[in-house]
Amino acid sequence: MELRFDMDYEDAYREVYEMVKPRYKLFTAGPVACFPEVLAIMSTQMFSHRSAEAKALHTDTLTRLGRFLEAGRGEIILFPSSGTGFMEAAVRNTVPRGEKVLVTVIGAFGKRFADVVEANGRRAVILEKEPGQAIKPEELDDTLKKNPDVHAVTITYNETSTGVLNPLPELAKVVKEHDKLLFVDAVSAMGGADIRFDEWDIDLVFASSQKAFGVPPGLAMAAVSGRVFEIAGKMPERGWYFDLPLYRKFNEKKKGTPSTPPLPQIMGLNVVLRIIEKMGGKKKWLDMYRKRSETIRNGVKEMGLGILAEPGYESPTITAVVVPEGMRGIDVYNAMRERGFELAKGYGSVAEKTFRIGNMGYMTFEDIEEMLSNLREVVEKLKG
């Protein structure tokens, strides 16, 4: 969707547009195709981030997102960053330097959380599964019994690199039975998989704008528990940019963020939250995501390709597809790109034998069927 304006220097615009103009239908891991309504609202001329309009936008967005996450007891925080910023915030605000965090790893982004823990002077205790497998409650329980001195547990709800959805409600129950803080990376889950912050007793769950909400990158959002703020208030050297109590203070006093927020992305997120409500609410929205992913998985299986995720733990937002012996995932990716479809390359330790199909953001079921039809032809040709 190309937005046009009355411009004195249209040639400057045109030069950049020619570099980046849409050429592909996106089935990526993110950034994803944005809703036309989002692109339209983001073209609005800027205004002061301390204005009455900005305060109204900020407050309304917090309310709508809190309702979507069922976080009546949580504080909604918006960061001008990627979701990774909340990884650092969770660690620095609650875990003393030199202390331990249990990091559950089912793919590349679980490993990133471990890297963030270590980079901030804390120690990561790793519970790792083979790519394609989920963490099971009994495994988490056993690891916590062996490591009773960890301060917190991290769970990647939806592992983007493998297309696996961890059983978060069951895992959260185990974490709370051991009375540990629970940090949830929901970057590719929030907006596509159910999150019940209060009911599941989560301490911090975070995501990014460029995934299932279908908004451009640049905004991170989270729900944060009172327990986190209680601990953070006493935590030395928790930094400034990701100081959670400071953000809560600005929510209350300034109706905004400490540093300049990405106003266009906040407007876009607000529009998406309203779209969800207008199309029938959270359940109907999540059903749409479930049907998208099921359509893709069924189509892929009909081609004789495998799914990396173990049965029963498949992601509702991205599918990691296993290619047959003698075929490379990158070859499928490149061939589909030549046909006008941007899928996602394999990632991490399974990069060679997989490619990924995202179903986040703006797309129709007709788009999915068209993609599958082209994929079928590509696979047959590569099989030779």
Helices and strands as residue ranges (DSSP letters): H 10-20, E 25-26, H 36-41, H 52-68, E 75-79, H 84-94, E 100-105, H 108-119, E 123-128, H 137-146, E 152-156, E 158-159, E 164-165, H 168-177, E 181-185, H 197-200, E 204-208, E 220-224, H 226-232, H 244-253, H 263-278, H 282-302, E 306-307, E 318-322, H 329-338, E 341-342, E 344-345, G 348-350, E 354-358, H 365-383
